[in-house]
Structure formats: structure tokens, C-alpha cells
């Protein structure tokens, strides 16, 4: 599933947003928690099943509104292997529902280790004369601090599987500048990372929209940098965190899109899956609340972006 | 388990090395694979059980020689949740045997996401009125490209649990310089990362040897940088990859140690667990081969380093 496929899904729903599936237990509605703890106990199994039910309900509610989901691996790992099992289930279900799945793993390692990550998350692992496809996401996030050696194995896997990846370039958090904004002569670290992203992606451009298989993560909280990177990296698809809770607005994120209103997807996590906390109904309405929040975000962005 | 504990374990065995537990199926002796495939099938379960048996055998063989083990998460993730279950078992077994466990996860994310990683890998996750301790390693590796926001949640967890972490500073791979060697005025990216490591660790120094809870990953393949960083970061414990297969020698790695022969641990992965491939005995002798390789590496390094 290349960025061509993602752009098509965005176009079909006229919605360039991705819903984070980052559920911590504290964000799961009480009635789901209660039911799962009663059935499985207050343990890893009960917790994982609660997250599974919540994710499933969210995806049922978001179908037809949001083109993509982004499970954040950390929250599943925090429940150990039982969390990972639910992550596998979540990705499988998302794909059945037609969502484009970005596994937010931010892995960064080299050589055969990076290959193992790529196989586990995007491709297949050889087992004797069989193969298994453990997580099988459409796309992953990757950390490039270790350089090309950390990205190439993922890219090779993406080319083989017709999938894609995002490299962290300029992240949305307050301290991102400590390293990413270091100025070396006329070069800045995050721009060098952006240029590397473009270089790595060369030759992998999709036939329909022209985006390479190597996208970039660029935070909505740094709109000037976002705008500049958009101009600099014309074949690069952007994943934009930082909208909503972190302070990025629809006006900020419009700079992520090219003149056709393409080339970017904006993430919202808590704003969607935790919308139920603001309706005063104890989470019984988490599905309606999530869908309404997703529609509101879509409409907010559409004020500034017309997708051609 | 702080770096004080690790240094004591190193001292007791007079061996400043850590054995990587990075087993890909292609490195598991054929007789183990055959038995597990016969019992569980050529599937994720069969593969995971083969790795479990291999790991267990390796740890039995390395007990009393090597003070620490370093499972690389990638190879377990490549088998999906069943791999993660075996990783939990591997860490539990390693701790029972008295090994110091460094989970090589190279995670790097921010805020509540980084907290979730830290809870999952080092601490505990709250589930209703209970807590679970999924992976419960003694130490992890962390990627600091996102800045302090990515490291602080791990550090907070380390302080609460009396554990420690390693931040990637100057990695051992050929392309590490693409970003890490960028020169900004009189500053170089990897040195800035090193200085940040020192700053983050301030106030967490162990009472016995004085190392802070924030260590640094510095590759053996860049001995000049290793030497310089050792002088620059005197309270920082080093994890040094790149010995052996990647080209780092015992002569190179001696620069990682301070004048007491302390403050560093040298990793070897394939050189130990895949030693059986060089004896011509089809892997039946993988335990003896691993132990002999670990002893050889220890003796090689002891030619240059005296641990006081």
C-alpha cells in the first residue's frame, strides 16, 4: 500500500487525517474496562481485551470518515506480549475495514536488525519452509539518527511489498530542537534529514501522484519549518502530528499540503479516541463522540485545504 | 539495577562484556529447529519455541563467564506476539540466572508514549487495582533524536526503579556519520548528544562507582571518537557495540574504559551465539562453542584492560 493508495483513500473521503489508536487503559470507557476485568481479571489479558474492544468500536465508528489509523506500539508493549497480540488483531481488523494502517513504531537500527524489524512490521519472516506475516502494517515510522543503514532495510522491504515509511524529520515536541535545529554552516540537522529522506526515496515515486516511498514526519507545531520543508521536498509525503492537544491548528497544518491539497496526512489521537471524556456520558457514547470529533477535525482542515 | 550493580557483576567475573541474544532462526542449530518444528509446526509458535530453547541453552552455557545479556527486540518482534512472549520468558530466565539484562530496544518517543515504553520495558503498568511488569529489563537503549522529551520519561522510570538506560551517541555503523558527525560551529552532533547524556544523568550518580543512570552507546568502530568521549563524559557508562564482526578490536575498545578499567561493557552477538557455525559439528556443540567464544573475547579484552 503505497502513498498512491493512501492519497486515493484520502481523496475518496475528502479527509486528510489519521486517527491514532493509542489507547491507554485510562482512556478506555469504564463500561468496557469493567466488562473485560470481570471476564478475564485485572491482569494483562483483561487489559489487552479491553483495548481490543475499544479499538474495534472506534474503528466501527470511524469507518467512512477517516481513511487511516495509526496504532502507537508503545501502548501495546506496555501490556507485554498480550498487548502485542491485540496489536496484531487491531491491524488485521483495520485492514479488513479498509483503513490504511500506519504502525507508529519509530524503530531505528542497522543491518540485519533493521531487516528483522522491517520483516516483522511490514513484510514476512521465513520460518522453515513457511513464512509468517506478524504485524503486516501498510506503513511504519522510522528514526534515522543512525543514518542510511537504519532506513535502507525498511525501504528495501517497502519496495518488495509495495509499502511505504515515514522518517522522523522535524518532530512536534518542545525539545525537538535540541538536536534537530543544530545549525552546521548553511545546513540544519532536520533539513539534512529531510534531504536524506528525498535521496532515499529517489526512484520509488508512485505513478499516480509522484510521492516516493519515503515520507517524513513533520510536526504541526513548527509551521514555518513545515512550510519550508513542503517547498523543499516536493515528492515527499508528510505525516503531521501535533494538531489539537499539542497546539497545532488547521491554519498551521495547511502548509503541509501541496497546491493540489495533497501530500500530507494530519494525525489526531486523544482528540478523537478520548472525545467521550468531554460529553459527560461516562463513555457510553464513545463511538458517537469519536465520530463527531473526527468529522469536526475533517471539516476544520477542509476550511483551509481543498483536496483535488 | 543501576550501573553500580552492573560494574560489580563485571568485576566479579573480571569480564566487561555482554552477550547479545539476537537469534534469528538462521542462527539456531538445526537440531533445535527440527525438534521445535516437529512439536509445534513451522509457524510462529515453533519458531519462538526454538529461539527460547536456544536462548536458554546459551544462558546456561554463559553463566559464570558473562555478566550481562542483551536481547535485541527486533528479532523477537519479527515473530510477532509469540516472539514477544519468548522475550518476556528470556528476560525472566536471565534475571533468575543473575545476568544483568539490557533490552536493546532503541525506542525514542515523547511524553506519555515514552512513559508507556518505559513502563513496559523497565517498570510497571497499572491495570485496574493491580500492576503488571511485562518485560522488566534492568536497562534499555534509547534514541534521543527527539531530544530531552524522549529521554526524561525513561529516566524518571529508572530513578523510581533504580535502573538505568543507554542513549545512542555515536553508533558503530558505517553511515552513522551522516547525521552524528555534522559539525555546527565548534559542536558536533554526537558530542552534543554526549553532553546531553551527561546533563540528563546529573544527580543520579551511583554511590559506589559514580556513574549516572544515563549511559551512552559508542561504537568500537570509531576508536578516536570513543577515546574522546571517554575523556569528556567521565560519569557516563558506555555500551560499546562493533567488536568482532563489525571490525572493532580489543585494542580499539580499551579506550572505552577509565583508568580503573571500569565504565564500559563491550557487546558481542554473532561472535558468541553463532560460534557453533565454525566448529563443523552442526550446532550440537553450540553451548561449548558459545562459552569458548565468550572466554576468548574476555581474555582478548583483558590483554588491554585491567579491571580494578
Interface residues (C-beta under 8 A of the other chain):
Chain A: X22 X24 X25 X33 X37 X42 X43 X44 X46 X47 X72 X74 X75 X77 X78 X79 X80 X81 X82 X83 X84 X85 X87 X88 X106 X107 X108 X109 X110 X111 X112 X113 X114 X116 X117 X119 X120 X121 X125 X126 X127 X128 X129 X130 X132 X134 X135 X143 X144 X145 X146 X147 X148 X149 X150 X168 X171 X173 X174 X175 X176 X177 X178 X179 X180 X182 X183 X184 X185 X187 X189 X192 X193 X196
Chain B: X22 X24 X25 X33 X37 X42 X43 X44 X46 X47 X72 X74 X75 X77 X78 X79 X80 X81 X82 X83 X84 X85 X87 X88 X106 X107 X108 X109 X110 X111 X112 X113 X114 X116 X117 X119 X120 X121 X125 X126 X127 X128 X129 X130 X132 X134 X135 X143 X144 X145 X146 X147 X148 X149 X150 X168 X171 X173 X174 X175 X176 X177 X178 X179 X180 X182 X183 X184 X185 X187 X189 X192 X193 X196
